[in-house]
Amino acid sequence: MKHASLLVLALSGSTLAACEGLSQAFTAHVDVAAKAGSQELSVVRLGDLIGKSKIGLPVNREVATLVARDLWIPYQLLGLAAGRNDSLNDPKAIDSATAAMLENTRLQRFMEQVATKMPVDSGSETAYTSGAGDLYSARHILFKFPDNATPAAKDSVRKAAAAVRPQVTDANFADMAKKYSKDASAQKGGDLGVFPRGMMVKPFSDALAKLKPGEISPLVETQFGYHIIQRNTWTRAKPEFLVQASGRSRQVAESTYIAQMQANAKITLAKDAATSVKEIAKDPLAKRGDTHVIATYNGGTLTAGRLALVMAASPQSGRLMQQIQSAPDSLVGIYATNMAQRDVLLRRADSAKVVVKPEEINQLHTDFAQAVAQSWTALGVDPKSLVDSAKTPDARERLAAARVEAYMDRVMNGQAQPLPIPVPLVIVLLNKYEAKVNAAGIDRAVERATQLRAQADSSRTAGQPKSAVPLPGAPQPMQAPKGAAPARP
C-alpha cells in the first residue's frame, strides 16, 4: 500500500459531520438550533447566516441542517479542542474512527489472495481460440441501413455488401473497411478490439462465435445493416486480450468465491432492512452507535451502527447516500446483503491473517495529526495563536469560538470555501465532545431566513429601474466546492 494518506480516501467522498440526538429538541432552549460543546448556535444566528448569505444559498430545511450539522458543529468542536490544547491524537480513538477504512484495505488484499488461489485460464491462446474466457476480438465492415429503411432499401444495401464480400481477404480487410464501412471503426480498419461476447447484438455475436481466428464470415444481418466480420488472429488480438483477460480472470475467481461464501453464510435480512438502511443514509454518523440489526449470518450480525460507519467511509459516500435514499427497496436490500457479505469476508480475512502493516498504521496516525493541524490553521484557531492572544483557558475557548464564527461569516459571504473535515476526524470529535441539533430550532431558523431573503429580494427589486431586459448580477445557485460538505437531495 502506498504511503498516500488514507485520510485522503475519506475526502474522496464528502464530509459527514453528523451529530447525536438529531431528532431530539432542546426542551429548555427553544431558541437554539445546535450546540457544540459549550457553544450554542442560536436560531437568529443560523437564520442570518442563511438568509443574508451572498452566495445564493437556497433557503430550506436541508440547507439549514447542513450548515448547522456539517459545518458549524465540526468547526466549533475543532475550536474547542484547540482552545483546550487537545491534540485529539489518541491512538485508540483514531484506530476506532478509521476502522472501516482499514477494513477496506484488508478486504482488497484478501480478495487479491483469493484471485491468486483460484486461477482461471482466460489469458492463453487456447482460451482465446476456444472462447472459454468469453472474450472475443474482431473487425468488421458495416454496410449500414439508412434511417427508416424500407425493405427495398435494405435489399439494396444487401446487394452492395454481397458485391464486395468476394473481394475481402485477410490481407486487404483493413483497407476495405476504410473504404466501405459506415461506422466509427472504419478509420481503424474496422477493428473493434477485444470485448465480451454479450456486448454485441445477438446475430453479430452468434456469427462471430462460429468463426475460427482469422476466418471471415459471410454477410451477417443485424438491425444496423449487413456486416462482414473477421475474427482476429491470436497474434493480432493478443496484447489487448491479455490485459482484459487478466482482469476478467480475477472477476471470475472473486465471483466464484463469493458465490460459495454466500451459500455458506446464509445471510438473512431483517424485515425492515430497506427502511433502516434508508434512514441510516440520511445521516450515517448519527447512527454510529445504533444496535438495531439489519441482517444476520452464520456467526454474526450486521447492525445499523456498523453499517453507518462503513457507509461513511465509502468512496464517494455523499453520492452513495443520495442513491440509497432514492433507490427502490429491492436494490437497497441488495446493498444491505452486500454489506453483510463484507463482514463475512472480513472474518475470513482474519482467519487468513490479512492485516494492515504497523508502518501503515503509524503513517495513518501521522496523517491524522496533520489533518488536525491543517484544519486548525484554516479556521484560524491554531493553539499557539490562541495562547499568544488569550491568557486563560476559558478566554482561549471563547476566542476560538469567535474565530470560527468569523470563518462561517466568510464562507456565507463567498470570501472563503467551506473547509472539508475528514470523516475520521469528525468521528473522533463527536465521540469526545457533546454535539446536538435541535430540529425545532432548525425550522425556526428557516422561517427567519425566509423572511430575511424575502425582504432583501423586495428591497433589491424596488431599487432597480423598470426594464424589459433582465438585469445582470442576480444571485446564482451555490456550487458545492470540491470536497465540501455533502449536498442533500
C-alpha positions as CSV (number, residue, x, y, z in Angstrom):
1,M,0.0,0.0,0.0
2,K,1.4,3.4,-0.9
3,H,2.1,5.9,1.8
4,A,-0.5,8.2,0.4
5,S,-2.8,9.5,3.2
6,L,-5.6,7.1,4.0
7,L,-7.5,10.2,5.1
8,V,-7.5,11.4,1.5
9,L,-9.8,8.4,0.8
10,A,-12.2,9.8,3.3
11,L,-12.2,13.2,1.4
12,S,-12.9,11.5,-1.9
13,G,-16.5,11.3,-0.7
14,S,-17.8,14.1,1.4
15,T,-17.5,15.5,4.9
16,L,-20.1,13.8,7.1
17,A,-20.2,15.9,10.3
18,A,-23.2,14.4,11.9
19,C,-24.4,14.8,15.4
20,E,-26.1,12.8,18.1
21,G,-29.7,13.3,19.1
22,L,-30.7,14.6,15.7
23,S,-34.4,14.0,16.4
24,Q,-34.3,15.4,20.0
25,A,-35.3,19.0,20.5
26,F,-33.8,21.2,23.3
27,T,-36.8,21.5,25.5
28,A,-35.1,24.1,27.6
29,H,-33.5,26.0,24.7
30,V,-36.2,26.8,22.1
31,D,-34.1,29.5,20.5
32,V,-31.1,27.2,19.9
33,A,-30.6,25.4,16.6
34,A,-27.5,23.5,17.5
35,K,-24.9,23.0,20.2
36,A,-21.2,22.1,20.1
37,G,-19.5,21.8,23.5
38,S,-20.5,24.9,25.4
39,Q,-21.2,26.9,22.3
40,E,-24.8,27.4,21.0
41,L,-25.9,28.3,17.5
42,S,-29.0,30.4,18.0
43,V,-32.0,30.4,15.8
44,V,-31.3,34.1,14.9
45,R,-27.6,33.4,14.1
46,L,-28.4,30.5,11.8
47,G,-31.3,32.3,10.2
48,D,-29.0,35.3,9.5
49,L,-26.2,33.1,8.1
50,I,-28.5,31.6,5.5
51,G,-30.9,34.5,4.9
52,K,-28.1,37.1,4.5
53,S,-25.7,34.8,2.6
54,K,-24.3,36.3,-0.6
55,I,-23.7,33.1,-2.4
56,G,-27.2,32.3,-3.5
57,L,-27.7,29.7,-0.8
58,P,-31.1,28.1,-1.0
59,V,-33.4,28.6,2.0
60,N,-34.8,25.3,3.1
61,R,-34.5,22.8,6.0
62,E,-32.0,20.6,4.3
63,V,-29.6,23.5,3.8
64,A,-30.1,24.8,7.3
65,T,-29.3,21.3,8.7
66,L,-26.2,21.1,6.5
67,V,-24.9,24.4,7.7
68,A,-25.5,23.6,11.4
69,R,-24.6,20.0,11.4
70,D,-21.9,19.6,8.7
71,L,-20.1,23.0,9.0
72,W,-20.8,24.8,12.3
73,I,-20.6,21.8,14.7
74,P,-17.3,20.3,13.5
75,Y,-15.7,23.7,13.2
76,Q,-16.7,24.7,16.7
77,L,-15.6,21.3,18.1
78,L,-12.2,21.8,16.4
79,G,-12.1,25.3,18.0
80,L,-13.0,23.8,21.4
81,A,-10.2,21.2,21.1
82,A,-7.7,23.9,20.1
83,G,-8.7,26.1,23.0
84,R,-8.0,23.3,25.3
85,N,-4.8,22.4,23.5
86,D,-6.3,18.9,22.9
87,S,-4.3,17.3,20.1
88,L,-7.0,14.7,19.5
89,N,-4.1,12.3,18.9
90,D,-5.4,9.4,20.9
91,P,-4.2,6.2,19.0
92,K,-7.2,4.1,20.2
93,A,-9.7,6.8,19.2
94,I,-8.0,7.2,15.8
95,D,-7.9,3.4,15.2
96,S,-11.6,3.2,16.1
97,A,-12.6,6.1,13.8
98,T,-10.6,4.7,10.9
99,A,-11.5,1.1,11.3
100,A,-13.9,0.9,8.3
101,M,-11.2,2.4,6.1
102,L,-8.6,0.0,7.2
103,E,-11.1,-2.9,6.7
104,N,-11.4,-1.8,3.0
105,T,-7.6,-2.1,2.7
106,R,-7.6,-5.6,4.3
107,L,-10.5,-6.7,2.1
108,Q,-8.7,-5.7,-1.1
109,R,-5.7,-7.6,-0.1
110,F,-7.7,-10.7,0.9
111,M,-9.5,-10.7,-2.5
112,E,-6.2,-10.5,-4.3
113,Q,-5.2,-13.7,-2.4
114,V,-8.5,-15.3,-3.4
115,A,-7.9,-14.5,-7.1
116,T,-4.4,-15.9,-6.9
117,K,-5.5,-19.1,-5.3
118,M,-8.4,-19.6,-7.8
119,P,-6.8,-19.2,-11.2
120,V,-8.9,-19.2,-14.3
121,D,-7.4,-20.0,-17.7
122,S,-8.7,-17.0,-19.7
123,G,-5.4,-15.5,-20.8
124,S,-3.9,-18.2,-23.1
125,E,-4.1,-18.8,-26.8
126,T,-6.2,-21.9,-26.1
127,A,-8.6,-19.9,-24.0
128,Y,-8.9,-17.3,-26.8
129,T,-9.4,-19.9,-29.6
130,S,-12.0,-21.9,-27.6
131,G,-13.8,-18.8,-26.3
132,A,-13.5,-20.2,-22.8
133,G,-12.9,-16.8,-21.3
134,D,-15.9,-15.4,-23.2
135,L,-13.7,-12.7,-24.7
136,Y,-13.5,-12.1,-28.5
137,S,-11.7,-9.9,-30.8
138,A,-12.9,-8.9,-34.2
139,R,-13.0,-6.4,-37.0
140,H,-15.9,-5.8,-39.4
141,I,-17.1,-3.9,-42.4
142,L,-20.6,-2.4,-41.9
143,F,-22.9,-1.7,-44.8
144,K,-25.3,0.5,-42.9
145,F,-29.1,0.7,-43.3
146,P,-30.4,4.2,-43.9
147,D,-32.8,5.7,-41.3
148,N,-36.3,4.3,-41.6
149,A,-35.1,1.9,-44.4
150,T,-37.8,0.2,-46.4
151,P,-37.5,-3.4,-47.4
152,A,-36.3,-2.3,-50.9
153,A,-33.7,0.0,-49.3
154,K,-32.4,-2.8,-47.2
155,D,-32.2,-5.1,-50.2
156,S,-30.2,-2.5,-52.0
157,V,-27.7,-2.5,-49.1
158,R,-27.5,-6.3,-49.1
159,K,-26.7,-6.3,-52.8
160,A,-23.9,-3.7,-52.3
161,A,-22.4,-5.8,-49.5
162,A,-22.7,-9.0,-51.5
163,A,-20.8,-7.5,-54.3
164,V,-17.9,-6.5,-52.0
165,R,-17.8,-9.7,-49.9
166,P,-15.9,-11.9,-52.5
167,Q,-13.2,-9.2,-52.7
168,V,-12.4,-9.2,-49.0
169,T,-9.3,-11.1,-47.8
170,D,-7.2,-11.1,-44.7
171,A,-4.6,-9.0,-46.4
172,N,-6.9,-6.2,-47.6
173,F,-9.5,-6.3,-44.8
174,A,-8.4,-3.0,-43.2
175,D,-8.3,-1.2,-46.5
176,M,-11.7,-2.4,-47.5
177,A,-13.1,-1.4,-44.1
178,K,-11.8,2.1,-44.5
179,K,-13.3,2.3,-48.0
180,Y,-16.8,0.8,-47.3
181,S,-17.6,0.6,-43.6
182,K,-20.0,3.2,-42.4
183,D,-19.2,3.4,-38.7
184,A,-16.6,4.9,-36.4
185,S,-14.3,1.8,-36.6
186,A,-13.7,2.4,-40.3
187,Q,-10.7,4.6,-39.6
188,K,-9.1,1.8,-37.6
189,G,-9.6,-0.7,-40.4
190,G,-12.8,-1.9,-38.9
191,D,-11.1,-3.1,-35.7
192,L,-13.5,-3.5,-32.7
193,G,-10.9,-4.5,-30.2
194,V,-11.5,-7.1,-27.5
195,F,-14.9,-7.4,-25.9
196,P,-17.2,-9.9,-24.1
197,R,-19.5,-11.8,-26.4
198,G,-22.6,-10.4,-24.8
199,M,-21.5,-6.8,-25.6
200,M,-22.6,-7.3,-29.2
201,V,-26.1,-7.8,-30.6
202,K,-27.0,-11.5,-30.8
203,P,-26.8,-12.0,-34.6
204,F,-23.3,-10.5,-34.6
205,S,-22.1,-12.4,-31.6
206,D,-23.5,-15.7,-32.8
207,A,-21.8,-15.4,-36.1
208,L,-18.5,-14.3,-34.5
209,A,-18.6,-17.3,-32.1
210,K,-18.8,-19.7,-35.1
211,L,-15.6,-18.3,-36.7
212,K,-12.1,-19.6,-36.0
213,P,-9.4,-17.0,-35.5
214,G,-8.6,-15.4,-38.9
215,E,-11.8,-16.6,-40.6
216,I,-14.1,-14.1,-42.4
217,S,-17.9,-14.5,-42.2
218,P,-20.5,-14.4,-44.9
219,L,-22.9,-11.5,-44.7
220,V,-24.4,-11.1,-41.3
221,E,-27.6,-9.0,-40.9
222,T,-28.3,-7.0,-37.7
223,Q,-30.6,-4.1,-37.0
224,F,-27.7,-1.8,-38.1
225,G,-27.1,-3.3,-41.5
226,Y,-25.0,-6.0,-43.1
227,H,-21.7,-6.9,-41.6
228,I,-18.6,-8.7,-43.0
229,I,-16.9,-10.0,-39.8
230,Q,-13.4,-11.3,-39.3
231,R,-12.4,-12.9,-36.0
232,N,-8.9,-11.5,-35.3
233,T,-6.0,-13.9,-35.2
234,W,-4.3,-14.6,-31.9
235,T,-1.3,-12.6,-32.9
236,R,-3.5,-9.5,-33.6
237,A,-5.7,-9.9,-30.5
238,K,-3.0,-11.0,-28.0
239,P,-1.8,-7.6,-26.5
240,E,-5.3,-6.3,-25.6
241,F,-6.7,-9.7,-24.9
242,L,-4.1,-10.5,-22.2
243,V,-4.9,-7.2,-20.4
244,Q,-8.6,-7.7,-20.4
245,A,-8.4,-11.4,-19.7
246,S,-6.3,-10.8,-16.6
247,G,-9.0,-8.5,-15.1
248,R,-11.7,-10.9,-16.2
249,S,-9.9,-13.8,-14.6
250,R,-9.9,-12.1,-11.3
251,Q,-13.5,-11.2,-11.6
252,V,-14.5,-14.8,-12.3
253,A,-12.4,-16.0,-9.4
254,E,-13.9,-13.5,-7.0
255,S,-17.4,-14.1,-8.2
256,T,-16.9,-17.9,-7.8
257,Y,-15.5,-17.4,-4.3
258,I,-18.3,-15.0,-3.2
259,A,-21.0,-17.3,-4.5
260,Q,-19.6,-20.2,-2.4
261,M,-19.3,-17.8,0.6
262,Q,-23.0,-16.7,0.1
263,A,-24.2,-20.3,0.2
264,N,-22.4,-21.0,3.5
265,A,-23.1,-17.7,5.2
266,K,-26.9,-17.9,5.0
267,I,-27.5,-14.2,5.1
268,T,-31.0,-13.1,6.2
269,L,-32.2,-9.6,6.0
270,A,-34.4,-8.1,8.7
271,K,-37.9,-7.3,7.5
272,D,-37.3,-3.6,7.9
273,A,-33.8,-3.7,6.4
274,A,-34.5,-1.4,3.4
275,T,-36.3,1.2,5.6
276,S,-33.5,1.1,8.2
277,V,-30.8,1.5,5.6
278,K,-32.5,4.5,4.0
279,E,-32.8,6.1,7.5
280,I,-29.1,5.5,8.0
281,A,-28.3,7.1,4.7
282,K,-29.9,10.4,5.9
283,D,-27.1,10.9,8.5
284,P,-24.8,7.9,8.9
285,L,-22.7,9.3,11.8
286,A,-25.8,10.0,13.9
287,K,-26.5,6.2,13.7
288,R,-22.9,5.1,14.5
289,G,-24.0,3.7,17.9
290,D,-27.3,2.1,16.8
291,T,-27.5,-1.6,17.7
292,H,-30.6,-2.3,15.5
293,V,-30.0,-5.5,13.5
294,I,-30.0,-5.1,9.7
295,A,-29.0,-8.6,8.8
296,T,-27.9,-11.9,10.4
297,Y,-25.5,-14.5,9.0
298,N,-23.8,-17.6,10.3
299,G,-21.7,-16.4,13.3
300,G,-22.7,-12.8,13.5
301,T,-25.0,-9.8,12.8
302,L,-24.8,-6.6,10.8
303,T,-26.0,-3.7,13.0
304,A,-27.2,-0.3,11.9
305,G,-24.2,1.3,13.7
306,R,-21.7,-0.8,11.9
307,L,-23.3,-0.2,8.5
308,A,-23.4,3.5,9.2
309,L,-19.6,3.7,9.8
310,V,-18.9,1.6,6.6
311,M,-21.2,3.9,4.6
312,A,-19.5,7.0,5.9
313,A,-16.1,5.6,5.0
314,S,-17.1,4.6,1.5
315,P,-15.5,6.4,-1.5
316,Q,-18.0,9.0,-2.9
317,S,-20.1,8.5,0.3
318,G,-22.2,11.6,-0.4
319,R,-23.4,10.2,-3.8
320,L,-23.9,6.8,-2.3
321,M,-26.2,8.2,0.4
322,Q,-28.3,10.1,-2.1
323,Q,-28.6,7.0,-4.3
324,I,-29.7,4.8,-1.4
325,Q,-32.4,7.2,-0.3
326,S,-34.0,7.3,-3.8
327,A,-33.4,3.6,-4.7
328,P,-36.2,1.0,-4.7
329,D,-36.3,-1.2,-1.7
330,S,-35.1,-4.2,-3.7
331,L,-31.8,-2.5,-4.6
332,V,-31.4,-1.3,-1.1
333,G,-31.8,-4.9,0.1
334,I,-29.1,-6.0,-2.3
335,Y,-26.8,-3.3,-0.8
336,A,-27.5,-4.5,2.7
337,T,-26.8,-8.1,1.7
338,N,-23.5,-7.0,0.2
339,M,-22.6,-5.2,3.4
340,A,-23.3,-8.4,5.4
341,Q,-21.2,-10.3,2.9
342,R,-18.4,-7.8,3.6
343,D,-18.5,-8.8,7.3
344,V,-18.3,-12.4,6.4
345,L,-15.3,-11.7,4.1
346,L,-13.6,-9.8,6.9
347,R,-13.9,-12.8,9.2
348,R,-12.3,-14.9,6.5
349,A,-9.6,-12.3,6.1
350,D,-8.9,-12.5,9.9
351,S,-8.6,-16.3,9.6
352,A,-6.1,-15.8,6.7
353,K,-4.2,-13.3,8.9
354,V,-4.5,-10.5,6.4
355,V,-3.5,-7.3,8.3
356,V,-2.6,-3.7,7.9
357,K,1.1,-3.2,8.4
358,P,2.4,-1.4,11.5
359,E,4.1,1.2,9.4
360,E,0.8,1.9,7.6
361,I,-0.9,2.5,11.0
362,N,1.9,4.8,12.0
363,Q,1.5,6.7,8.8
364,L,-2.2,7.0,9.3
365,H,-1.7,8.5,12.8
366,T,0.7,11.0,11.3
367,D,-1.8,11.9,8.6
368,F,-4.5,12.3,11.2
369,A,-2.3,14.7,13.2
370,Q,-1.6,16.7,10.1
371,A,-5.3,16.9,9.3
372,V,-6.0,18.3,12.7
373,A,-3.2,20.9,12.4
374,Q,-4.2,21.9,8.9
375,S,-7.9,22.3,10.0
376,W,-6.9,24.5,12.9
377,T,-4.8,26.7,10.7
378,A,-7.5,27.1,8.1
379,L,-10.0,28.1,10.8
380,G,-7.6,30.4,12.5
381,V,-7.6,28.6,15.8
382,D,-4.1,27.2,16.0
383,P,-3.4,26.6,19.7
384,K,-0.2,28.7,19.7
385,S,-2.0,31.7,18.2
386,L,-4.7,31.3,20.9
387,V,-2.1,31.2,23.7
388,D,-0.5,34.3,22.3
389,S,-3.8,36.2,22.3
390,A,-5.6,34.9,25.4
391,K,-4.1,34.2,28.8
392,T,-6.7,31.8,30.4
393,P,-8.2,28.5,29.1
394,D,-11.7,30.0,29.2
395,A,-10.5,33.0,27.2
396,R,-8.8,30.8,24.6
397,E,-12.0,28.8,24.2
398,R,-14.1,32.0,23.7
399,L,-11.5,33.3,21.2
400,A,-11.5,30.1,19.2
401,A,-15.3,30.1,19.1
402,A,-15.3,33.8,17.9
403,R,-12.8,33.0,15.1
404,V,-14.9,30.0,14.0
405,E,-18.0,32.4,13.8
406,A,-15.9,34.8,11.7
407,Y,-14.9,32.0,9.4
408,M,-18.5,31.0,9.0
409,D,-19.3,34.6,8.0
410,R,-16.6,34.5,5.3
411,V,-18.0,31.2,4.0
412,M,-21.5,32.6,3.8
413,N,-20.3,35.8,2.1
414,G,-18.3,33.9,-0.5
415,Q,-15.0,35.0,0.9
416,A,-13.8,31.5,1.9
417,Q,-14.5,28.0,0.8
418,P,-16.2,25.5,3.3
419,L,-13.4,23.5,5.0
420,P,-13.8,19.8,4.4
421,I,-13.2,17.8,7.6
422,P,-12.1,14.1,7.1
423,V,-14.7,11.7,8.4
424,P,-12.4,10.0,10.9
425,L,-11.6,13.4,12.5
426,V,-15.3,14.2,12.7
427,I,-15.9,10.8,14.4
428,V,-13.2,11.5,17.0
429,L,-14.7,14.9,17.7
430,L,-18.2,13.6,18.1
431,N,-17.1,10.7,20.3
432,K,-15.2,13.1,22.6
433,Y,-17.4,16.2,22.8
434,E,-21.1,16.9,23.0
435,A,-22.9,18.0,19.9
436,K,-26.6,18.2,19.1
437,V,-29.0,19.6,16.6
438,N,-32.4,20.9,17.6
439,A,-34.9,20.1,14.8
440,A,-37.4,22.7,16.1
441,G,-34.7,25.3,16.1
442,I,-33.7,24.4,12.6
443,D,-37.3,25.0,11.4
444,R,-37.4,28.4,13.2
445,A,-34.1,29.4,11.6
446,V,-35.5,28.6,8.2
447,E,-38.5,30.8,8.9
448,R,-36.3,33.7,9.8
449,A,-34.0,33.1,6.8
450,T,-37.1,33.0,4.5
451,Q,-38.2,36.4,5.9
452,L,-34.8,37.9,5.5
453,R,-34.4,36.7,2.0
454,A,-37.9,38.0,1.0
455,Q,-37.1,41.4,2.5
456,A,-33.8,41.5,0.6
457,D,-35.4,40.5,-2.7
458,S,-38.1,43.1,-2.2
459,S,-35.6,45.8,-1.5
460,R,-33.5,44.9,-4.4
461,T,-36.5,44.8,-6.8
462,A,-37.7,48.2,-5.5
463,G,-34.2,49.7,-6.1
464,Q,-34.0,48.5,-9.7
465,P,-35.2,50.6,-12.7
466,K,-38.0,49.2,-14.7
467,S,-36.7,47.4,-17.7
468,A,-37.9,44.8,-20.1
469,V,-34.4,43.4,-20.2
470,P,-33.3,41.2,-17.3
471,L,-30.5,42.9,-15.3
472,P,-27.2,41.1,-14.6
473,G,-26.0,40.3,-11.1
474,A,-28.8,38.1,-9.9
475,P,-27.6,35.6,-7.2
476,Q,-26.6,32.2,-8.7
477,P,-27.2,28.9,-7.0
478,M,-24.2,27.9,-4.9
479,Q,-21.8,25.5,-6.5
480,A,-20.6,22.9,-4.0
481,P,-16.8,23.2,-3.8
482,K,-14.8,20.1,-4.3
483,G,-14.5,18.1,-1.0
484,A,-17.1,20.2,0.8
485,A,-19.9,19.0,3.0
486,P,-22.4,16.8,1.2
487,A,-25.2,18.2,-0.8
488,R,-28.5,16.9,0.4
489,P,-31.0,15.5,-2.2
